[in-house]
Amino acid sequence: MNKEIKQRLQWIKLYEETNDAGLVCRRCGISRPTLRKWYKRYKEKGLDGLQDVSRRPHSSPNTKINNRIEEWILKLRKDRKLGARRIQNELLREHNFQLSLASIHKVLTKHEVKPIVFQRKKKDFIRYQRPIPGDRVQMDTCKIAPGIYQYTAVDDCSRYRVLDVFKRRTAANTLTFIDKVIEEMPFPIQRVQTDRGTEFFAEKVQLKLMEHGIKFRPNKPGSPHLNGKVERSQRTDKEEFYSTVNLDLEELKNETLPEWQHYYNWQRAHGSFKGKAPMDVVCERLEKTPLWEDVHANYETENERIQLSNYQRDLQLRKVK
């Protein structure tokens, strides 16, 4: 029995003999709450109750981060060069684990991980953005693997996306994708902007857009920067999604790609929106967004025509008309 336990036992015995808490406290130099605490513990557990109990809190932010969590964070930084916010997104998506940005920075600082430095010119920070959702939707395709091509539609204003994968880039698949975009975009589409890919210039594709009152606005040749949002979006897919899933067309089409699309639109924090998800921006600008009836009313059929994928020939044809 150590010295502290003996001392506490003397307090209790003196209190049992005198039954006067004030006298015990004055004589032993302790407070009434201290006497009550040790007397209660002694009655419940005997001598074991007089031993010191750990004062460590039951829950602490530090206890959330163990060696396994640190390994996840360091692996995401090393293998995929992700920043703290992207690491936060991937922990939630891949491991269903929520962690604050401060905690992630704490782990990176602990292991002396060097920050990611991007050198950009001043003009690169000038951001062009349409004012309302659906005003302009950028559309593009990219090859993911042999026999797997992704179609991507990104709203210029909110970054809300619709994705699909096909075996080939064809006009028929473009028609199917346009139907999906019109159905799944939570706002009416006024314009579609694409590159000069022949899958977008088929007559039946342009007639489909005219049928829905959507203006077709392809970019000039050699200007991929005009479709920068969809290009950057596809890069994000390759870095954050396709590097972590099985590249099977049916599995992508029916399971993993729809899950990724929902996560991107509803949960994934977007840097240009200060951490907001695309759906948050859609809801913020809902009052300013027109209805399909308004879009059809403002669509002027006489100003639209079938455009050619050959830019020079199309330019000559435009001058003739």
Secondary structure, 3 states (H helix, E strand, C coil): CCHHHHHHHHHHHHHHHHCCHHHHHHHHCCCHHHHHHHHHHHHHHHHHHHCCCCCCCCCCHHHHCCHHHHHHHHHHHHHHCCCHHHHHHHHHHHHCCCCCHHHHHHHHHHCCCCCCCCCCCHHHHCCCCCCCCCCCEEEEEEEEECCEEEEEEEECCCCCEEEEEECCCCHHHHHHHHHHHHHHCCCCCCEEECCCCHHHHCHHHHHHHHHCCCEECCCCCCCHHHHHHHHHHHHHHHHHHCCCCCCCHHHHHHHHHHHHHHHHHHCCCCHHHCCCCHHHHHHHCCCCCCCHHHHHHHCCHHHCCCCCCCHHHHHHHHHHC
